[in-house]
Amino acid sequence: MDESSKQRQFEDQFLNQLRARAQVVTKGPIPADNVVVEAMPDGLDAVRDALERLEVYDRDTLEKLPGKRCVQFRFRRSVLGGLFQRTVSRLRAQVLAPIDELVAGSAPGPVDREQVLNALARYELLPRRERPSAVAFASATGFSDSARGLVASSGNPTLILMGGREDGGWDVEMPEALRRSHWGKLFELESQDEKLKRLMHHLEQNESLLDSRGLSVAELSEKLGLERAKTVALVRRACRADSRLMTVVHDKTIHVCRTPLGEDATTMSIWSRIRKLLRLKPTVAERVRELTGQRVKLEQQRHEIDRKTDAFEADEREALKQGAAAASAAERKQVAGKLLRTRRSLKRMRTQAAGFTQQIDIIGTHIHHLTLAEQAGRVELPKAEELTAKAAEAEQVMAELSANADLAANIEIGIESTGMAEEEASIMAEFAQIAEGEAAAKPPVDETVDTAEEPAAPTESAREERSAAVAPPEPQRTKSADPAKPELS
């Protein structure tokens, strides 16, 4: 799929989601009873102007380019019991496509400030009563920082910028007053299930961190493009959906991690709380979750030590370069003192990291053994006696089946009768008689005559041999025709 096709697909997705969302919010919080969706020529005019500026007059190129669609949403409210419909707000939605890059065949970048201003300038020429209350521009490649700065400075109409994310989400830029109002819910195109799906996708992409030190809520919030409060709510929901996921609080920061042994749905119940209150021995799954939390905290501490170690190693390399380039002994002595302190600190950091590594290895080994034992105990396997009995039974069944198959092959009876065999024999004799008649009716073919060359004159000996060969054979005399021989005395 080329870039133009991707952009057109993004355009259809944006307009369809916004239309569906408008139908939902009109029945909910916003002050409107219904919405009317109308197609507008703004997008098509903008694309034509861009092609005219590039001196491209190919109709096929115009058909393939995105950004030709523009939709107006008129939100209306009933007046006097439904006798009249009053328009309370107008919203125009359009996708701003990078026409110059698509025509040139280069990789498109984010939409800049100039393109957004050119799109807004079209609405200044409209009559006041036809101007939209808000304008929503979308882009598959996002918007530049200068373009996003127009959101806070725009007056009338209100500007909303919606950039598409690689994971399927949306980066929405709107004025803060609009975000706090009921109209802000109109631009929440993602449902909670879709956000949860995106979260699970990012967790799968970072499995190594998820199984080691975990992912902090700040990192997940940046990856998802959501607020931290909403990210925490999604994380809680993901933990309820997947029993292997769990959260660990370290330095007042929530980290998401994964335990190798999941809980059953019935295990995390009131009975687990009762066991905890009675101080009974925890189950294997609870023990594994507790050890996993300890391991994640140790991983976080070792990660902090590793960052400090990297900083000290960078200082050591810099000090070595400075010492080698020093021009005087005093400067070298100063650098040597700094290098000595750096190496001492670096040695302590490495010692602490080694201690954390050993603790993590011990806990990880214990978790591994508990997991193996619990997983083996959860599966009910047959015993040796049962395996032996079933194997003998299967062997006996296969032996009987083989014997019955051999017997059936030996006692199979054909359905051909004697009369049918005689009729087939007479037909075969008839076929042979016809074949002999056809062979006798064919004239003999002399294959020795060569028509390509004229034969040479035969010699005397050749004539004699030919006459001898052509001459008819002498008749064979019978015994009675022979003259009688004289009898011997």
Disulfide bonds with the S-S distance in Angstrom:
none
